[in-house]
Amino acid sequence: IMYDAEDHSRQAREKGTAIHGQIERWLQGEPFDMEVYPYLDNLRGALSQKGIIDIFDCAVEKSFASPLGYGGKVDLHSRELNFVCDFKTKEFTEDMETLAYPEHIIQLEAYRHGLGLPEARLLNVYISTSNPGLVRIVEHTKTDDHWETFLACLEFYRKIKKIPMTDKKKLAAAVEMGKRSGKARMIKMTPEDRSRVAKNASLVRWDKYRKKVLDNPESSE
């Protein structure tokens, strides 16, 4: 029974990854597998209901490196429309009420501050792998708690990994500027700072980080 459950979970992850990858190719104007077409029309329609009409004018899979010492790659965002969006592929049906969890919001908070868009709308697009064509969008309400939680996790990660902190004054200034005007990414970094950012750029991939560090603390030793 355990084997079957693990096998099903693995297949679901692989299917979700494949769908996510094909949607990315579609958004970038590259050839994609037509089997995912049922997802695309509904995805465009769902985004348009949120005021995102021409998704092909948005930035796709944009990487960033924050002077706070983390980085990531954002599925979809736009400075003009002021939104940050992350796609989640998972098994769900029409009658499933809860799709969003706190870690999803924390991930998006890290993204928008890393992009220098602290007031951007936060959107999760949930794409069902078990019901082709079913797409649901959740727009999250802004709170300071999620950003502060991410900063606490970032500090925790640095401590257990024994990663040197950047200059305290620079870090404090970056956090404050990120909250006020979204210019945290513009603070000048030393070559050593940039090296640390590049080395640890995968941190903001929250799901992976949570499983590796928070859910399994032994793996960090």
Secondary structure as UniProt FT lines:
FT   HELIX           2..27
FT   TURN            28..29
FT   HELIX           34..36
FT   HELIX           37..48
FT   TURN            49..51
FT   HELIX           55..57
FT   STRAND          59..66
FT   TURN            67..69
FT   STRAND          70..78
FT   TURN            79..82
FT   STRAND          83..90
FT   TURN            94..95
FT   HELIX           102..114
FT   TURN            115..116
FT   TURN            118..119
FT   STRAND          121..128
FT   TURN            132..133
FT   STRAND          135..140
FT   HELIX           144..161
FT   HELIX           168..180
FT   HELIX           184..186
FT   HELIX           191..199
FT   TURN            200..204
FT   HELIX           206..209
FT   HELIX           210..214
FT   HELIX           217..220
//
